[in-house]
Amino acid sequence: MTEFPSTGEGTSEQGTAKGGESNPVGYLSGAPQAIIAKLTDSRFQKQVIWTIASIILALLVSAVIMTMAGYDAGRAFAYLLVGALREPGRVLQFATPLILTGLAVALAFKCGLFNIGAEGQLYIGSMAAAVVGFTISWPYLAHPILCLFVAAICGGIYGLIPGLLLAYRGAHEVVTTMMLSYAAIALTTWLVGPNGFWMDTAGSELIPQTPLLQDTAILPTIGGPYLHWGIFVAILAVFVVDYLINRTVLGYEMRAVGLNRDAAEYAGINSKKNVALTLTFSGALAGLAGGGEIMGTYNRFIHRWSPGLGWDGITVAVLGGNNPWGVLGGAIFFAALRVGGNAMQMDAHVPIEMVSVIQGLIVLFVAAPRAIMWMQNRGVEYVEWVKSEEKLPLDHLFGIISSLVGVFISFGLVSASTGNLLLSVSLLLVGVVAIAAFAIFLAKRRYILPIFTILSIAWLLTALVSFFTGILLVTVIAGVMGLLSITDLLLLRRRYQDRNIVKEAES
Amino acid sequence: MQEADISILLIGILLKTTLQMATPLILTALGGMYSEKSGVVNIGLEGMMLMGAFAAVWATFLTGNPWIGLVAAALAGGLLASTHAIVSVKFKGNQIVSGTGIILFALGFTTLMLDAVWGVAGDTPEVTPLPKVQLPFLADIPIIGIVFSQLSPIIYLMFVLSILSWFVMYKTPFGLRLRAAGEDPSTLDTAGVNVEWVRFIGVVLSGCLAGLGGAYLSIGFTTRFRKGMTGGRGFVSLAALIFGNWAPLGVFLAGLLFGFLNGLPNIIQVLAQYNSDLAFLMNYIDLIAMIPFILVVIALAGIRKSRPPKGIGVPYEKEAAG
């Protein structure tokens, strides 16, 4: 959770005292002041706090989901952490393509475009790199550079197509890039299949894949079996994209088009050119990601090899706030989740898909910074309300705790009451009502009495249902919860009735 | 069999495959229409379909009644959509980002539950699918008899919902409000209608319909849930929605077209079996699978300009009172 890089942040909007400077040395030497300016910027600080809060909230919700699904959440998180920490090389290897696809999506976002089809550009780039890698014999060093170059060019062209269609024909880029990405997967599958041009015919089994790359084309590994030189390409790309977006005229125009296309046009910026160019660069980055993976990890093109790297690029870009350095941090964080997820699956027996759930939740929370603000405000409001009461509102506190506990008890009992539909349904009902009661306790005190009445009735009904179906354990628990709820309800009623009387007297 | 009989049979099978492939697309695209007409982009249709497909199988597995499964699918889709609505309408978050989160969550959650409920990694055990319906009065008509033989009831539901959607969208006050929320929310607000609620309902409806689309895949067309079984159909539906110009009839026709294109590989397989001259096409099956996607791109770029609702993708901010 601490992977958020604080270095180099100074290069985005705020800290640019020397806007428009095109000297790379000056760009680097101006960085420290800019970093300080950025770190003390309250908007940036807020964004970091929101992101971290999103991650924590997502992990909390994941813990609830895991508990309800019958997994040991504590054990899962422990292995998630341990798994990620004990294999840093693996984490960086996983992060390498994610950094590049994340940059691809983030760059497009900066220009107001959603490149949802980075996956397709990645496939085209990786196919190109593989073909150049096994058909041509070039010397060491030159060969990988050629392969990566071709991968970037081909990915770029594959991004240019939807770019041009959007700029000149108004074809929505979300649909076109998505469709082209399915097309790319089908095309590459055919190319390496038995009827295509590049299938490996040497092996005994006919798998749709190309022959192995020449030795000269393979990216050497660094300090272990996993991490390869692609990581340097990715980090270089972070610098280049950061420089492009924040320090060049082109980047300035791209951002202007992203903020308001009409205003940019009015200011004399050719938005069509910028749209087409942005998607080209975006495609080139995705192509680079594919090429790097083929040359560093897979050593050949295998049909449908990518585990959704283009998709994860979207998540990474979102988490990184579309800032190149944020993307670097986000990519490492997600790579850590994946690597840790493997350990979690092996040792805690929680399927690795849990990682996808966590990712989805993080993205959802990041999408709504106002949700976190809202919760924060409610929390503050609630504390102030408690302070304003003459004595500690114990009945209130009890209501909160009992509804929260009720959520866990009811959902926990659902998994125990398999086979009895009516009981399961009534328990689920109790759970939902308890969630609502908990939320209402914190948010709107106006509805506390009705919702708590419903909760008490729901508990008692459940007790009744389970009594008639003969599950006595549930009867006892539900009965106790119901009676406690009713007692508390009476106390709460007195509090609010007293208040109403006071209010009426005042008016 | 006679030559003519075979070609009639082939046309019948072709049309039937098209209809079967189109049904989940049309249902989901109709759903997307409710959301996008009200001004909320719904990238997450794919996830809602997946959730519906899973919930249908789960509920059918628990109760043994596929009709309860169908209802559960709509509820599950709607529930997931309400998350999207809370994030993007109530908290005015980025709609595309939220949709992406929905997809990731649904993909992970459904696969996780496969392990939690059945302890399997890929496929669920088989459940009872919805009973196939045979309309007696259609059986004797030449081609139509083949097309409408043994269809899942969801397909008929799809026809009903298509017509109903047209009616709701253009003939009811609710439809008018929904469209106004997407075109010009501030005017709707001035007229005293709560824009947030209208959008919320639009998004939840979209999830319900997408859930039904997913249910067709799991308990209509097949008998089980498979990991990631929607395979991008949610996105194809989104394309159908845009291609159909955000209108019920357009969506219906675009859905049929995409269904045909989606079913093309299957249709080619059938053709190749009947006619050995066409067997060579099997070598190009992956290339043929590409065609629909390319056609969509060309169609979007060339044939017609589609016009999205004006206020789409922009959270509605009520101006501060006083």
Contacts between the chains, C-beta under 8 A, distances in Angstrom:
chain1	res1	chain2	res2	distance
A	65	B	109	7.4
A	65	B	112	7.8
A	69	B	112	6.4
A	69	B	113	6.7
A	69	B	116	3.9
A	70	B	116	5.8
A	71	B	116	7.2
A	114	B	96	5.7
A	116	B	43	7.7
A	161	B	297	8.0
A	162	B	297	7.6
A	165	B	297	6.9
A	165	B	300	7.4
A	165	B	301	4.5
A	169	B	300	7.8
A	169	B	301	4.2
A	169	B	302	6.8
A	170	B	305	6.2
A	171	B	297	6.9
A	171	B	300	4.1
A	171	B	301	4.2
A	172	B	242	5.8
A	172	B	300	6.6
A	172	B	306	7.8
A	172	B	308	7.9
A	174	B	43	7.4
A	174	B	96	7.9
A	174	B	238	7.4
A	175	B	235	8.0
A	175	B	238	6.7
A	175	B	239	4.7
A	175	B	242	5.6
A	175	B	296	6.8
A	175	B	297	7.7
A	175	B	300	5.9
A	176	B	297	5.0
A	176	B	300	6.2
A	176	B	301	7.4
A	178	B	232	7.9
A	178	B	235	5.0
A	178	B	238	7.8
A	178	B	239	7.3
A	179	B	239	6.4
A	179	B	293	4.1
A	179	B	294	7.4
A	179	B	296	4.8
A	179	B	297	5.1
A	180	B	293	6.9
A	180	B	294	8.0
A	180	B	297	6.2
A	182	B	232	6.2
A	182	B	290	7.8
A	182	B	293	4.7
A	183	B	290	4.6
A	183	B	293	4.1
A	183	B	294	5.6
A	183	B	297	7.8
A	186	B	286	5.1
A	186	B	287	7.1
A	186	B	289	4.5
A	186	B	290	4.2
A	186	B	293	7.4
A	187	B	286	7.5
A	187	B	287	7.2
A	187	B	290	5.6
A	189	B	286	4.9
A	190	B	284	7.3
A	190	B	286	3.5
A	190	B	287	5.1
A	190	B	290	7.7
A	193	B	286	6.2
A	194	B	283	8.0
A	195	B	283	4.2
A	195	B	284	6.7
A	311	B	104	7.9
A	314	B	100	5.3
A	315	B	100	6.8
A	315	B	104	6.6
A	318	B	97	5.1
A	318	B	100	6.8
A	350	B	112	7.9
A	351	B	111	6.4
A	351	B	112	5.4
A	351	B	114	7.9
A	351	B	115	4.6
A	351	B	121	7.3
A	353	B	107	7.3
A	353	B	108	4.4
A	353	B	109	7.8
A	353	B	111	3.9
A	353	B	112	4.8
A	353	B	115	7.9
A	354	B	108	6.5
A	354	B	112	5.6
A	355	B	108	7.0
A	356	B	104	5.5
A	356	B	105	7.5
A	356	B	107	5.5
A	356	B	108	2.9
A	356	B	111	7.5
A	357	B	104	7.7
A	357	B	105	5.8
A	357	B	108	3.7
A	357	B	109	5.3
A	357	B	112	6.1
A	358	B	108	7.7
A	359	B	104	5.0
A	359	B	108	7.2
A	360	B	101	4.8
A	360	B	102	7.0
A	360	B	103	7.3
A	360	B	104	3.3
A	360	B	105	2.9
A	360	B	106	7.4
A	360	B	107	7.6
A	360	B	108	6.0
A	360	B	109	7.8
A	361	B	101	7.1
A	361	B	105	6.2
A	362	B	101	7.6
A	363	B	97	6.2
A	363	B	98	7.6
A	363	B	100	5.7
A	363	B	101	3.3
A	363	B	104	6.2
A	364	B	83	6.9
A	364	B	87	5.8
A	364	B	98	6.0
A	364	B	101	3.7
A	364	B	102	7.1
A	364	B	105	6.8
A	366	B	97	6.8
A	366	B	101	7.8
A	367	B	87	5.3
A	367	B	88	7.3
A	367	B	93	3.9
A	367	B	94	5.1
A	367	B	97	4.0
A	367	B	98	4.1
A	367	B	101	6.0
A	368	B	86	7.9
A	368	B	87	4.4
A	368	B	88	7.6
A	368	B	91	3.9
A	368	B	92	7.6
A	368	B	93	3.4
A	368	B	98	7.0
A	369	B	91	8.0
A	369	B	93	7.3
A	370	B	91	4.2
A	370	B	92	5.9
A	370	B	93	6.9
A	371	B	86	7.7
A	371	B	87	6.8
A	371	B	90	8.0
A	371	B	91	4.3
A	371	B	93	7.2
A	374	B	91	6.7
A	421	B	62	6.8
A	421	B	63	5.9
A	424	B	62	7.6
